Amino acid sequence: MIRQQLTAALAAAARDVDVDAPSEIGLEQPANRSHGEWSSNLAMVTAKAAGTNPRELADRLVAALAAQS
């Protein structure tokens, strides 16, 4: 259930920053818990098509996710 909620939130954040998210968004639990409970490679796989660098896109996605709360 949480996986679907996180995937939906990431897809919505991508739409909010005008990025076409892939049909399947990568989502995993990092082996090292200090890296967070969940991680996604959404910024890495969409940055080139979005015409930006992955770090900048990740920052925009984080801001869009924060605005959803």
Residue pairs with C-beta under 8 A, 6 or more apart in sequence:
3 27
6 27
6 38
6 40
7 25
7 27
9 65
9 68
10 21
10 25
10 27
10 40
10 42
10 61
10 65
11 21
11 25
12 64
12 68
13 61
13 64
13 65
13 68
14 20
14 21
14 42
14 46
14 61
14 64
15 21
16 64
16 67
17 50
17 57
17 60
17 61
17 64
18 50
19 46
19 49
19 50
19 57
19 61
20 46
20 49
21 42
21 46
22 45
22 46
25 40
25 42
26 40
26 41
26 42
26 45
27 38
27 39
27 40
28 38
28 39
28 40
29 37
29 38
29 39
30 36
30 37
30 38
30 39
42 61
43 54
43 55
43 57
43 58
43 61
44 54
46 57
47 53
47 54
47 56
47 57
50 57
